[in-house]
Amino acid sequence: MKEKHYSDLGETLYSEKLSNGLRVYLLPKEGFHKTYAVMTTDYGSIDQSFVPLNGTAPVTQPAGIAHFLEHKMFEKADHDAFDTFAHFGGSSNAFTSYTHTSYLFSATHHLKENLETLLDFVQDPYFTEQTVNKEKGIIGQEIQMYEDDPNSRAYFGTIANLYPDQPLADDIAGSIESIDKIKPEDLYLAHQTFYHPSNMSLFVVGRLKPAEALGWIEANQAAKTFSKPAPIKRILPPVSQQIIAHKELVMPVERPKVTVGIRGNDDLPTGINRLKYEDAISLGFTLLLGETAPDFLSLYDQGIIDDSFGYNIELQRGAHHVIMAGEAEDPKAFETAVLDILHHATDKLEAARDRFEAVQREAIGSTLSSFNSLEAIANQFDDQLYGDASLFDEVGVIKALTMQDVIATMQQFLGSAGISVQEIVPGH
């Protein structure tokens, strides 16, 4: 078992790659009574077209199948995994993103039993036509709920506008029409291909003894038989820079909502330099539009933005973008002000040099404080996006960044970016 100590954090991460390919990460935390575990497959809603494991011909599955599979994994022939976790005092959940599906639990006792439950239910699929058809109604209601939610429509609609010719344009849950096409054999095929241990990781953090926990995991996996690991052949449409520049939706909202999406079209660096890129973008937007930025305060005082304003930076497999959103009495003024700041970003960043160290210290403090949350550590950990680097290297990366790094990275990101503006206006 590998052991890596991070002196900045006072943390030691233990890791092991099992013979079946499963990547295991263990982070003991003294003083915590709870343990949190998340098992993740590198498979999300955009992975609709692929060559099945041990197959030769590509297949395309209905939009929303990764999310549908996540829902169905808990139900077995004679029990429900939620009940098993509850029996051992565990609380469980799962979530699907564009590129990942994760299953998790938290517990204060019976770590061995809860770990075995997690591994067993994720690796043992059970689907029938009857249970699949029943789930279509449940997920259909969930889809309708998000369709009626203006915040959801604003956020995910903007991503669809930024990538109209990519699977990112499809809702993570799919549509009522697409999930109606899902059959048990589709779910089994997706599970066989993407839920192989070699495409998965297990992260356990909290009250644990690394050698003991690893022994339980190894014994569980050794008792199972898996196909030989093989590279997954994902099939995505050709990348283009096509976007939908502007869209307006009419919904029953009290105040207009405006969302500005910025799609990165630049080539991302690899390894730890990718983490450096993401942190530089984060510092750059904090300097431009963080709550202490002069432009933020000015727009706030003018009533162009309010407390609802915020932005989110996303960097994932195959895409990176920034989404800024808020309510606005005057959507055009909101749009004009934000786009003007982006257009003059370099000059505004040059003028913000005296604030750089304070923003940098704040980012370091925020990162350090996140290590007090077991959930934050496990859910933010990604062992593939940044090569050999991970969130454990982030404090060092932020410390090493200079103002010139931030300006250069923002110029790289914004220089070729595509921008889409979406408005949700009141109406019926």
Backbone torsions as a table, in degrees:
resi	resn	phi	psi	omega
1	MET	NA	129.6	179.5
2	LYS	-77.9	150.7	-177.9
3	GLU	-135.6	124.0	-179.9
4	LYS	-129.5	123.8	-178.3
5	HIS	-100.7	133.8	177.5
6	TYR	-110.8	103.3	-173.5
7	SER	-66.8	-33.3	179.5
8	ASP	-61.6	-30.4	-174.2
9	LEU	-104.4	-17.1	-173.8
10	GLY	68.0	32.5	-176.7
11	GLU	-121.2	149.4	174.0
12	THR	-124.9	120.4	-179.1
13	LEU	-101.4	128.2	177.4
14	TYR	-105.1	139.5	-178.7
15	SER	-144.5	153.4	179.1
16	GLU	-155.4	136.9	172.3
17	LYS	-103.1	116.7	-176.9
18	LEU	-73.7	166.0	-177.3
19	SER	-62.4	-25.7	178.4
20	ASN	-86.7	0.3	176.5
21	GLY	101.3	-10.8	-179.4
22	LEU	-65.3	130.3	179.1
23	ARG	-96.2	122.1	-175.9
24	VAL	-114.5	132.8	178.7
25	TYR	-127.7	132.0	-176.4
26	LEU	-128.8	125.6	-179.6
27	LEU	-127.1	97.7	177.9
28	PRO	-72.1	137.3	179.6
29	LYS	-126.1	109.2	178.8
30	GLU	-68.7	143.6	178.0
31	GLY	89.1	-5.5	177.3
32	PHE	-100.0	140.2	178.0
33	HIS	-97.8	-11.7	-176.5
34	LYS	-105.4	153.9	172.6
35	THR	-124.7	140.1	-176.8
36	TYR	-126.8	132.1	-179.2
37	ALA	-132.6	140.5	177.2
38	VAL	-136.0	129.6	178.1
39	MET	-111.0	123.5	-170.2
40	THR	-125.5	136.5	171.2
41	THR	-108.6	141.5	178.9
42	ASP	-78.8	68.8	-174.6
43	TYR	-154.3	121.5	-179.3
44	GLY	-140.1	-164.9	-171.0
45	SER	-66.9	-22.5	-178.4
46	ILE	-80.1	-11.3	-175.7
47	ASP	-88.1	62.1	-176.3
48	GLN	-88.0	-29.3	-177.6
49	SER	-116.2	129.8	-175.8
50	PHE	-165.0	167.5	171.8
51	VAL	-97.4	119.7	-177.2
52	PRO	-59.5	153.7	176.8
53	LEU	-55.0	129.9	-178.3
54	ASN	66.4	14.2	177.8
55	GLY	-106.1	177.8	179.3
56	THR	-127.1	-30.2	-176.6
57	ALA	-94.9	134.9	179.0
58	PRO	-70.5	151.0	175.8
59	VAL	-128.2	154.6	173.3
60	THR	-124.4	123.3	-176.7
61	GLN	-103.9	162.1	-176.9
62	PRO	-63.0	145.8	175.6
63	ALA	-58.5	137.9	179.0
64	GLY	95.1	2.1	-173.6
65	ILE	-71.0	-33.0	179.3
66	ALA	-63.4	-43.1	178.1
67	HIS	-67.2	-40.2	178.7
68	PHE	-62.4	-42.7	178.8
69	LEU	-62.2	-41.2	177.7
70	GLU	-57.9	-44.5	179.3
71	HIS	-61.3	-41.5	-172.3
72	LYS	-80.0	-16.9	-174.3
73	MET	-64.9	-27.1	-175.9
74	PHE	-73.2	-26.5	-174.8
75	GLU	-88.9	125.2	178.9
76	LYS	-116.2	179.3	-175.6
77	ALA	-62.5	-38.8	-174.0
78	ASP	-126.8	8.3	178.9
79	HIS	-164.1	173.5	176.2
80	ASP	-119.8	132.4	-176.5
81	ALA	-60.4	-31.2	177.1
82	PHE	-57.5	-40.7	-179.0
83	ASP	-68.3	-36.2	178.8
84	THR	-65.5	-44.9	176.0
85	PHE	-58.8	-45.9	-178.7
86	ALA	-60.1	-37.2	179.4
87	HIS	-59.8	-34.3	-179.7
88	PHE	-100.3	19.0	175.8
89	GLY	74.5	18.7	-179.3
90	GLY	-99.1	148.8	174.8
91	SER	-112.6	125.3	-172.3
92	SER	-121.2	161.0	178.0
93	ASN	-163.9	-179.7	178.2
94	ALA	-159.5	158.9	176.0
95	PHE	-154.5	153.4	180.0
96	THR	-122.6	136.1	175.0
97	SER	-118.0	-170.2	177.8
98	TYR	-63.7	-30.4	-172.7
99	THR	-125.3	-8.2	-177.1
100	HIS	-138.5	156.5	168.2
101	THR	-129.6	129.4	-175.7
102	SER	-127.4	142.7	176.7
103	TYR	-123.0	136.9	-171.5
104	LEU	-145.5	162.5	171.3
105	PHE	-150.0	158.3	169.7
106	SER	-130.4	145.7	-177.3
107	ALA	-159.2	154.7	176.0
108	THR	-105.0	-16.2	179.3
109	HIS	-139.8	171.1	175.1
110	HIS	55.6	48.6	-179.7
111	LEU	-61.4	-43.5	-178.7
112	LYS	-57.9	-49.4	-177.0
113	GLU	-65.8	-38.9	179.4
114	ASN	-70.4	-37.8	175.6
115	LEU	-62.5	-43.8	179.5
116	GLU	-64.8	-37.6	177.4
117	THR	-63.1	-43.8	179.3
118	LEU	-60.8	-51.0	-179.2
119	LEU	-62.1	-41.7	-175.4
120	ASP	-69.3	-46.0	-174.1
121	PHE	-74.5	-29.7	178.6
122	VAL	-73.2	-30.7	-175.9
123	GLN	-97.5	2.3	-178.0
124	ASP	-127.5	86.4	-177.1
125	PRO	-75.1	150.0	175.5
126	TYR	-146.2	113.6	-179.6
127	PHE	-134.9	141.4	171.2
128	THR	-131.0	162.3	179.5
129	GLU	-60.5	-38.1	-178.8
130	GLN	-66.1	-46.7	-178.0
131	THR	-70.7	-33.2	178.2
132	VAL	-66.9	-44.2	179.7
133	ASN	-64.6	-36.0	177.0
134	LYS	-63.5	-39.8	-178.3
135	GLU	-67.6	-28.9	-179.7
136	LYS	-59.2	-39.0	178.6
137	GLY	-67.4	-40.2	-179.4
138	ILE	-66.0	-47.6	-179.3
139	ILE	-70.5	-32.3	176.2
140	GLY	-58.9	-40.3	177.3
141	GLN	-66.0	-37.9	178.4
142	GLU	-64.1	-43.0	178.7
143	ILE	-61.1	-44.0	-179.8
144	GLN	-63.8	-36.2	179.2
145	MET	-63.0	-43.8	178.4
146	TYR	-69.5	-31.8	176.8
147	GLU	-62.7	-30.1	-178.4
148	ASP	-91.2	-1.7	-177.4
149	ASP	-97.2	111.3	-176.7
150	PRO	-62.5	-32.9	178.9
151	ASN	-66.6	-41.2	177.3
152	SER	-65.4	-43.9	179.9
153	ARG	-62.7	-38.1	-179.4
154	ALA	-65.3	-48.0	-174.2
155	TYR	-71.8	-57.3	-175.9
156	PHE	-72.9	-27.2	174.7
157	GLY	-65.2	-36.5	178.4
158	THR	-67.2	-40.7	176.5
159	ILE	-61.9	-41.1	177.3
160	ALA	-62.5	-36.4	178.3
161	ASN	-67.9	-32.5	-179.9
162	LEU	-75.1	-26.6	-177.1
163	TYR	-132.5	60.2	-172.3
164	PRO	-66.6	-21.8	-178.4
165	ASP	-106.5	18.4	-178.6
166	GLN	-122.3	161.2	175.9
167	PRO	-58.9	-18.8	175.6
168	LEU	-61.0	-20.1	179.3
169	ALA	-73.2	-18.9	178.5
170	ASP	-83.7	140.6	175.1
171	ASP	-59.6	143.5	179.8
172	ILE	-56.1	-36.7	179.4
173	ALA	-82.7	-5.8	-176.3
174	GLY	81.1	-163.6	176.2
175	SER	-119.1	165.5	177.5
176	ILE	-58.7	-36.3	-179.9
177	GLU	-70.2	-40.9	-176.4
178	SER	-72.0	-40.9	-178.0
179	ILE	-71.4	-21.3	177.8
180	ASP	-64.9	-20.3	-178.9
181	LYS	-85.9	-9.9	-174.3
182	ILE	-72.2	133.8	179.2
183	LYS	-122.7	159.6	179.1
184	PRO	-53.4	-39.8	-177.9
185	GLU	-65.5	-28.9	175.6
186	ASP	-66.0	-42.4	179.9
187	LEU	-65.6	-42.2	178.1
188	TYR	-62.7	-39.9	-178.9
189	LEU	-66.6	-42.9	178.0
190	ALA	-64.2	-42.1	179.7
191	HIS	-64.4	-44.1	-179.4
192	GLN	-59.9	-37.6	-175.7
193	THR	-82.0	-46.6	-169.4
194	PHE	-100.8	-16.2	-179.1
195	TYR	-99.6	18.3	172.7
196	HIS	-66.7	140.9	-178.2
197	PRO	-51.9	-31.7	-178.3
198	SER	-69.0	-12.4	178.3
199	ASN	-107.7	15.4	-173.6
200	MET	-131.2	159.9	174.8
201	SER	-136.1	156.1	177.4
202	LEU	-129.8	121.7	-179.7
203	PHE	-117.5	124.8	-179.4
204	VAL	-125.6	128.6	-175.7
205	VAL	-138.4	143.8	177.8
206	GLY	125.9	-142.8	-178.4
207	ARG	-78.8	104.0	-178.9
208	LEU	-160.7	158.1	171.8
209	LYS	-109.2	114.2	-171.5
210	PRO	-52.1	-49.2	-177.4
211	ALA	-63.9	-40.2	180.0
212	GLU	-66.0	-47.6	-179.0
213	ALA	-63.3	-42.2	178.9
214	LEU	-63.1	-38.0	178.1
215	GLY	-60.8	-42.0	178.0
216	TRP	-62.5	-43.7	-177.6
217	ILE	-66.6	-44.6	-179.7
218	GLU	-62.6	-41.6	179.9
219	ALA	-64.7	-40.3	178.6
220	ASN	-62.5	-44.0	-177.6
221	GLN	-73.8	-33.0	-179.5
222	ALA	-67.0	-23.4	-179.2
223	ALA	-82.4	-2.3	-176.8
224	LYS	-114.8	156.4	178.5
225	THR	-112.4	130.8	179.4
226	PHE	-127.2	156.8	174.1
227	SER	-64.7	161.5	176.8
228	LYS	-65.8	133.9	179.7
229	PRO	-58.2	143.1	178.3
230	ALA	-147.4	147.0	178.4
231	PRO	-60.8	141.8	178.7
232	ILE	-89.0	128.3	179.4
233	LYS	-97.9	97.1	177.9
234	ARG	-88.8	144.3	-178.7
235	ILE	-121.5	117.7	179.9
236	LEU	-121.1	151.3	176.6
237	PRO	-60.9	156.4	175.8
238	PRO	-56.5	139.7	-179.3
239	VAL	-75.8	128.4	174.3
240	SER	-128.9	167.9	179.5
241	GLN	-100.3	17.9	179.3
242	GLN	-63.9	134.7	174.1
243	ILE	-139.5	164.1	168.8
244	ILE	-99.2	110.6	-169.5
245	ALA	-70.3	-31.5	-177.1
246	HIS	-151.6	140.3	178.6
247	LYS	-147.3	143.6	177.4
248	GLU	-127.0	132.1	177.3
249	LEU	-118.9	142.0	175.3
250	VAL	-104.3	120.9	-179.2
251	MET	-140.9	160.1	179.3
252	PRO	-75.8	72.9	177.7
253	VAL	-112.3	154.1	179.8
254	GLU	-78.1	-38.3	-179.4
255	ARG	-128.3	148.6	177.4
256	PRO	-60.2	148.1	174.7
257	LYS	-118.6	136.7	179.7
258	VAL	-123.6	134.5	177.6
259	THR	-128.6	128.5	177.2
260	VAL	-113.6	119.2	179.2
261	GLY	-106.6	136.5	179.3
262	ILE	-121.0	112.9	-178.2
263	ARG	-95.1	123.5	176.3
264	GLY	-76.9	125.9	176.8
265	ASN	-112.0	4.5	178.4
266	ASP	-80.6	159.9	178.3
267	ASP	-79.5	124.9	-179.1
268	LEU	-76.9	144.2	171.9
269	PRO	-70.9	174.9	-178.5
270	THR	-114.6	167.2	175.5
271	GLY	60.2	-143.1	-175.9
272	ILE	-66.1	-22.5	177.4
273	ASN	-67.2	-24.6	175.4
274	ARG	-71.1	-39.1	175.7
275	LEU	-65.2	-39.8	176.7
276	LYS	-61.1	-42.4	178.3
277	TYR	-59.3	-48.2	-177.8
278	GLU	-63.9	-42.5	-179.6
279	ASP	-69.4	-32.9	176.8
280	ALA	-66.8	-40.7	176.6
281	ILE	-62.6	-41.9	180.0
282	SER	-61.8	-45.8	178.1
283	LEU	-64.5	-38.4	-179.4
284	GLY	-61.7	-45.4	-179.7
285	PHE	-72.2	-29.6	174.6
286	THR	-64.8	-41.7	178.5
287	LEU	-66.7	-34.0	-178.6
288	LEU	-80.9	-45.3	-169.1
289	LEU	-136.6	15.3	173.7
290	GLY	-67.7	168.6	-172.0
291	GLU	-66.5	-14.6	177.3
292	THR	-105.3	2.2	-179.4
293	ALA	-71.7	139.7	180.0
294	PRO	-54.5	-41.7	-179.9
295	ASP	-66.4	-38.3	177.1
296	PHE	-61.0	-48.1	-177.6
297	LEU	-63.9	-38.6	179.7
298	SER	-66.4	-46.2	179.7
299	LEU	-65.6	-35.4	178.2
300	TYR	-65.3	-45.6	-179.8
301	ASP	-63.2	-32.5	179.8
302	GLN	-80.0	-9.9	-178.9
303	GLY	81.1	10.8	179.2
304	ILE	-75.2	-35.4	172.1
305	ILE	-125.1	164.5	178.2
306	ASP	-140.5	-162.6	-176.2
307	ASP	-64.7	-14.5	-179.9
308	SER	-78.1	-11.3	-176.2
309	PHE	-69.9	138.9	176.0
310	GLY	-167.6	170.6	178.1
311	TYR	-143.7	155.7	-177.8
312	ASN	-134.8	131.1	180.0
313	ILE	-104.5	124.7	-178.7
314	GLU	-125.5	127.7	175.1
315	LEU	-130.7	118.7	-176.5
316	GLN	-144.5	178.9	179.0
317	ARG	-59.4	114.9	173.9
318	GLY	90.7	-4.5	-177.7
319	ALA	-162.5	150.4	170.4
320	HIS	-148.8	138.5	-175.4
321	HIS	-159.6	166.2	174.3
322	VAL	-124.4	132.5	178.5
323	ILE	-116.3	121.6	175.9
324	MET	-113.3	136.7	-173.9
325	ALA	-150.3	156.9	175.6
326	GLY	177.9	166.9	173.7
327	GLU	-86.2	150.0	-177.3
328	ALA	-153.3	130.3	175.2
329	GLU	-65.2	-33.2	179.9
330	ASP	-122.1	90.0	-176.6
331	PRO	-57.6	-36.4	-178.9
332	LYS	-66.1	-39.7	178.4
333	ALA	-64.7	-40.3	177.0
334	PHE	-58.9	-52.7	-177.9
335	GLU	-60.0	-47.7	-178.0
336	THR	-61.4	-42.0	-177.5
337	ALA	-66.6	-45.4	-178.4
338	VAL	-65.9	-44.6	-179.2
339	LEU	-65.2	-33.5	177.6
340	ASP	-65.8	-40.2	177.8
341	ILE	-63.0	-43.5	179.5
342	LEU	-64.8	-40.5	-178.6
343	HIS	-64.3	-34.2	-179.1
344	HIS	-106.3	28.0	-174.2
345	ALA	-57.5	-44.1	-176.8
346	THR	-61.7	-47.4	-179.9
347	ASP	-62.8	-40.3	-178.7
348	LYS	-68.6	-35.3	177.2
349	LEU	-70.2	-39.4	176.3
350	GLU	-58.2	-39.1	-178.9
351	ALA	-74.9	-11.1	-176.8
352	ALA	-101.6	12.8	-177.1
353	ARG	-57.1	-35.1	-177.5
354	ASP	-71.1	-13.4	179.3
355	ARG	-99.7	-4.3	-172.2
356	PHE	-61.5	-48.9	-175.7
357	GLU	-62.5	-36.8	179.2
358	ALA	-66.7	-42.4	178.8
359	VAL	-67.3	-38.3	178.2
360	GLN	-63.3	-45.5	178.8
361	ARG	-62.4	-39.2	178.8
362	GLU	-63.3	-40.6	179.1
363	ALA	-66.0	-38.8	177.7
364	ILE	-65.2	-44.7	179.2
365	GLY	-62.2	-41.3	179.0
366	SER	-64.2	-40.3	178.8
367	THR	-65.7	-43.5	179.0
368	LEU	-63.1	-40.7	-178.6
369	SER	-67.7	-27.2	179.4
370	SER	-65.2	-20.0	179.1
371	PHE	-77.9	-0.1	171.7
372	ASN	-87.6	-4.1	179.7
373	SER	-113.6	116.5	178.3
374	LEU	-60.4	-41.6	-178.6
375	GLU	-62.9	-43.4	-179.0
376	ALA	-62.8	-42.1	-179.9
377	ILE	-62.0	-51.5	-174.9
378	ALA	-68.1	-40.4	-175.5
379	ASN	-77.3	-22.6	179.0
380	GLN	-91.5	-11.6	-176.3
381	PHE	-72.8	129.4	175.3
382	ASP	-136.7	115.1	-172.9
383	ASP	-91.4	8.8	-179.1
384	GLN	-126.1	-28.4	-173.3
385	LEU	-63.5	-33.9	-175.4
386	TYR	-115.1	28.1	-179.4
387	GLY	64.6	-127.7	-180.0
388	ASP	-80.7	-7.8	179.9
389	ALA	-90.3	163.4	179.7
390	SER	-156.1	-173.6	-179.7
391	LEU	-61.3	-20.0	178.5
392	PHE	-69.5	-18.2	178.5
393	ASP	-94.3	-2.1	-169.2
394	GLU	-66.9	-39.8	179.9
395	VAL	-59.0	-45.6	178.7
396	GLY	-63.6	-38.0	179.5
397	VAL	-65.2	-46.2	-179.4
398	ILE	-63.6	-41.8	179.4
399	LYS	-59.6	-35.3	-175.3
400	ALA	-82.2	-13.7	-178.2
401	LEU	-68.5	143.6	174.5
402	THR	-113.6	165.9	177.3
403	MET	-60.9	-36.1	179.4
404	GLN	-66.6	-35.3	175.0
405	ASP	-59.5	-44.7	-178.3
406	VAL	-63.4	-46.6	-179.0
407	ILE	-62.9	-45.3	-178.7
408	ALA	-63.6	-41.4	-179.0
409	THR	-69.1	-40.5	177.5
410	MET	-64.2	-38.5	176.1
411	GLN	-63.2	-41.1	178.5
412	GLN	-63.1	-45.9	-177.5
413	PHE	-67.7	-50.0	-174.7
414	LEU	-77.9	-22.7	-174.5
415	GLY	-60.0	-35.7	-179.0
416	SER	-119.5	14.0	-173.3
417	ALA	-70.9	151.2	170.3
418	GLY	-101.1	141.4	-176.5
419	ILE	-122.7	133.7	178.2
420	SER	-128.0	137.0	178.6
421	VAL	-118.2	129.3	177.4
422	GLN	-123.6	134.7	177.3
423	GLU	-117.7	138.2	169.8
424	ILE	-114.3	116.3	-173.6
425	VAL	-112.5	152.2	-178.0
426	PRO	-64.3	141.9	177.7
427	GLY	164.9	179.4	-179.1
428	HIS	-130.3	NA	NA
